[in-house]
Amino acid sequence: MGNKFICMSKKDSKNGGIGSRSKRGSMSKRKGLTEEELLHKQALAMAIQQHQLSQRFDNGSMSRRIGSTSSRRHATNLSDLSSNTNNKLVPEILEKMKTKKFVLVHGEGFGAWCWYKNIALLEESGLHPIALDLTGSGIDLTDVNNVNTLAEYSTPLIDFLQKLPEDEKVILVGHSTGGACVSYALEHLPQKISKAVYLCGTMISDGQRPFDVFAEELGSAEIFAPESKSLIYGNGKDNAPTGFMFEKQHMHGLYFNQSPAKDVALAMVSMRQIPLGPMLEKLSLSAENYGTGRRFYIQTLDDHALSPDVQEKLVRENPPEGVFKIKGSDHCPFFSKPQSLHKILLEIAQIP
């Protein structure tokens, strides 16, 4: 099972909520932390503290939306969503929002921890963000070498959605390959998802694999060659690789070319290997389920892992209801442009 990283109101906290902490899940059964887990915990605590003290975000960043929902009626409200000092939504706007719960799904190698800036911003706005650890990610202790299918990888997300009250829906946000998990959820539980947001995500079509997007972008020569140090053979060299992990010298240039140094440091001690099975699985998406979902795409315009051209191709081949763009963002806008990302998420939440 996965873990949840939840920000709750003080009222919720009194009713048993844990505030802005990671729910330990299976980890609670262990008596102590390993050195690596302790390092991760300390790094995350330091990053959150630094964020709360400084609040040094990208207030001057530009973003815009194109597509069928890009009416002036929605776009002109962007600057009025929250005050400049505390990020709280105007009460009238908050009251009109039908869906206030955001479920944040990380991408390859990441975990619930990567959303810490936007969790804080969404909570300050009066909304209810929940970040999940997918199977074998974050502090979920499942052996990644045993995660072979997208169903297994997405289990924490599907379990969470199934346990929601019957009449409750969420806004689902998926980063990078987490977009495949969003699509999987749209196919299996469309009634629980008010809107699906792909953040520089793998918004692929029926019959495609999440890996196909990155294979086209990065090629399959050196990085994905059998002798590559990035491939992990959990079942021995004589069997197919079970996981993948970029070497650190590749990570910075691909993912973090605009991210603050403290966030890069957090990622370097927190990221885990990527299960290959789910990334190589062809999605089965139907018009009856996936096709009825309301999808939105957020493009990152200084992205070296999934270039703007590839993102534009995804949008063109599988058109969503609306498209937003974040200038100056690398592949991790929750690090490099959290304020711009926050404003877009608020705008999407407002769309009727």
N, C-alpha and C positions, 0 to 999 in steps of 0.2 A: 504493500500500500504506500501511497505517497504521503507527503507532508504538506501542511498548509501554512502559509505565512500571511497572517490576518491582521488588519487594522480595524479596531472596533471602537465604538463610542464608549464613554465612561459608563453609561447605563448598561451596555452590553457586557462590559468588563465585570460589573458587579454581579451579573448573572452567570458568570463562569467563563467569560471570554478571557483570552490570554493577551490581548493587546497586540502590539507590533512584534510578535515573536514567532519563531518557527515551531509548529506543533511537532513534538518529537516522534510520534508514531511508534514504529518498532524500536526506535533508538532508546525509548524509555525502559526497555527491558535490559539494557546493558548497564552495568554498575559504574562504568567510567568512560571517559572520552579518550580516543586515541590521540596521539600527538598531532596528527594531521587535522582531525576534527576540532581539536582545541585551537589550533592556529586559525582555522576557518572562522570559528566563533569569535575569536579576539579581533580578527581583521574586520569582520562584519560589524562588530560593536563599535570599533573605531571609525569605520566609514559612516555609520549612521550618526554617531556623535558629531563628526565633522560636518555632516549635512545639516544637522539641526542647528549648529552654531553659525554656519556661514550663510546658508541659503543662496550660494553663488550660482545662480542659474542663468540661462540664456534669454534674458528678457527682450533682447532685440531681434530674436530670430523670426524669420518669416515663414508662414505656411499658408497653403491655399488648397482648395478642393476643385476638381473638375468633374464633370460627369452629370448624370441625370438629376442629382439632388443639389447641384451647386447654384441654388437660387440666391438672390441677394437677401431674401428674407432670413436665411440661416447665416450667411457669411457676415452680415453687418452686426450680428449680436456677439461676435467672438470677443471683442474687447470689453464687453459688459458682463461677461460671465462671472467674474469674481473681482474683489477689491484688490488693489495693488499691494496691500500690506499683509493680508492674512489668507489669501486664496479662497476665502469662503464664498460660496455661491450666493447670489441674490436670492433671498428666501422665496420670492415669487417663482423664480425659475426652478429652484429645487423642488418646490411643491408640485409643479407641473410635470416633472419627470416621472414617467411610469416605471422605469427601471433604474434603480440606484445601485445595484450590486454589479461590480466588475470582477470577472474571474480572469486572472492574468496567467498565461501559459508561456513558459520560457522556451527558448530554442535550444539547439544542439550544444551539449556540454554545460549549459547554464543550470540554474535552479531558481527556486522562489526568491533567493537572496538578491538576484539581479534587479528586482523591481523596487528596491527599497526607497528610492527617491520618489517614484510615482505613487507608491502606496501612501507615503506621507502626504503628498499633494492631494490625492483623491480623498483621503480621510479629512484633511483640512477643509475641503470643499463640501463636506457633509455627506459624502458618498461612502460606499461600503466595498473596499477592494479586498480581494482574496487571491493570493498567489499560491499556486500548487507546485509541488515537486513531482514531476513525472517519474515513472518507475526507473530506478537506478540512477536518479539525478538528485542533485542537492544533497540533503542528508538522508534520503531514502537509501537503505543499506542493501537493496537488491543487487546481486551480482549482474553487472551490465552484460556479461557474456551469456547470460541466460535469458536476456530480453530479445526475443526473436521476431515478434510481430507488432504491428501498430496497435492491435487490440491490447496486448500486454503493456506496451509503452504508455498507452492512454488510460489505463485502468483507473488511476487516481482521479482523473478528470471525469470519466464516465460515472464512477461511483459517487462523486460529489454531486453531479447533475441529477442523478437518479434519486438522491436523498433530499432534494429540494421539495418544499411544499408543492402540492399539485398545481396551484395557480401562480407559482413564482417563476419568473424568467430572469436571465442574466445577460449582461453584455460580455461576450467572450472575446478576449484579445490574445492572439497568438503571434509570438516573435519567431522569425526565421522558419526553421523546420517545425516549430510548434504550430505553424499554420496547417500542417498536415493533420495534427491532432484536432484542430478546430474543425477542419473539413470532416474528419471522422465523426466528431460529435454532432455536427450538423446533419450528417447522414443517419445517425442512429437515434438522436434525441432532438430533433428540430423544434419540438414543442417547448423545450426548456431554454431556447436561445432567442433572445429578443433581437440582437444584432451580433454579427461576427466581424471582428476587426483583424485584418492581416497586417502586421507591422513588419515591413520589408520581408514578408512571409512567403512560404511556398504555397501559393494559392493555385494549385495545379488542377487539371481537369480529370475527368473520369479516365481511368486506365493508365495514368501517369504515376511516376514514383517521385517522392520528395528529392531523392538524390539526383534525379535528372536535371533539376534546375541548377544545382551547383556543378555538376559534371560539365554542363554547357559553359558555365562561367569560368571555372578553374581548369578545365581540361582534365585528362586522366593520365597524363604522362608521369612526371616525377612524383607528385604528391600521392597519387593513387596507384602507383606501380606496386607489384607484389613485394619488391624489396624495400619499399618505403618504410621509414621508421614510424610513420604516422599510423600504419595499420597494426591492429592488435589481434593476435591469434590466441584467443582464450582456450581453444580446444586443440592447440598444437599446430605447428607449421604445415602438417600434412592435410589439414582441414581448412575450410574457408575461413577468412578473417571474421571475427565476431564484433570488433569495435574499431573505432577510429578516433584519433586525437591529433590535432595539429601540433606541430612542434612550436615552442614558444616564440622562436624567431619569426615564424609565419603568422602567429596569432595577432601580434601587435599591428602589423601592416594590413591585415585583412579585416579585423574586427574593430580595432580601437584607435584608428588613425586620427580621431578627433576627441577621444575620451580623456578626462582628467587622469593624471598619473595615479592618484589614490584609488580610483575605480579600476584601473588596469591592474594595480597590485592586488586588489581584492579578487579580481577575476583569476589571476595567475595562481592563487592559493586555493581557489574554490571550484574551478571548472573540473569536470570529470569527463571520462571518455564517452564517446557517442556510440550507442548500439547500432550496428549496421543493418540488422534485419529489418527494423521498421523503416529505415531510410530507403531500402531496396524493394519495398513492397508496393505493388500497384494498388492505387485506391479504386474502390468501387463506389461510384457516386451516382445517385439517381436523380432524375428531374423531380420526382414526387417528394423526396426528402431534402437532399442537399439543394436542389434547384429552387426550393421555395424559401430558402433562408435569405435574410437581408445581409449582404456582404459589403464591407468597406475596406479600402486598401490605403495604407500609409506608406508613401515612398520616401526613401532616404537618399538624398541627392549627392552625398559624398561617400557613398558606400563602396568599399573595395572587395567585399565578399560577395555581394549580390548587386551588381552594377545597376544604375538607373535604367540602362537600356534593357536589361533582362527583366527588371521589375515592370517596365513599361510593356514589355512583351506579354508578361503574365496577365496584366490588366487588359490588354488588347484581345488576348485569346480567350479569356474567361471574365468578361466584364462584370465588375461589381456595381452596386448602386451608387457609390461615390468614391472619389479618389482624392487624397490629401497628399501634400508634399512638405517635407521638412528640409530646408536649406542648411547646408553645413553639418549635416548629421552623418556619422559613420554607420556601421551596421548595428550599433547599440545606442539608439537615441535615448534610452532610459538612463544612460550615462552621459552622453555628449549633449543632448538637447531635451532634458526632462520637462522643462517648462513648455516648450513648443508641443511636445507629445501630449502633455497634460491638457493644454488648451484644445487640441484636436479631439481628444477623448471626450471632453466636456461638450464640444459641439456635436459630435456624433450622438451622444446621449440625449441631446435636445431634439434631434430630428424626429418628427412625429411618426 
